[in-house]
Amino acid sequence: MGFTKFGLSDHVIKGVEAAGYTTPTPIQSLAIKPALEGRDIIGCAQTGTGKTAAFVLPLLHRLASETGSQPTVAGIPSRRSHHVRALVITPTRELAQQVHDAVSNYGRFLTLRTVVVYGGVSMDNQLKLLRRGADIVIATPGRLLDHMQRRSIDLSKVQILVLDEADRMLDMGFINDVKKIIAAVPRDRQTMLFSATISGEIKGLASDILRNPHLVEAG
């Protein structure tokens, strides 16, 4: 049955098939169904095991189903979003771009607008894109805080929060930045935390920010 067994929307399934994927990886098989049910998730899996799709596919399905998204016309979204509804935080610009590529690939038949935000580049283009509105923002902690301080991003309507490579964020000293960002996101949200290892510090963070999380481990 492949990816159809999860109950993902037809447009998301079309995106997966167009990207050339037919069989879910173990972490996808374990995480996608509870994520679609709205459960908070702790996912433990190494890089390269398909964990990005494990959170991107449920995220796309939920946002698309809530807006009644239709296929794009000539690749141009017909709907303009004004609120960030999903936020993915990653430790590095390379990972942020990787997640952005996955969202673009799997969501190619949806009308969702995505903006990627990281440091080391000019803010001007990011500011322009954020002003146009975004359903999904993928960001590194430092640059996201810069935008929050400038009031160029509003996180008050976020429904889904994802922390990707959480152990690396802690190792890189981003824990306080991450906590400041989480404080700006509504408490009534779905949270998914993915990490290659589940240390005591990760467990502590998870207990602070997740509600009755479903633990999935693969690889």
Summary of the structure (lengths in Angstrom):
residues: 219
radius of gyration: 16.2
end to end distance: 21.9
largest distance: 48.4
contacts: 729
relative contact order: 0.19
helix: 46%
strand: 15%
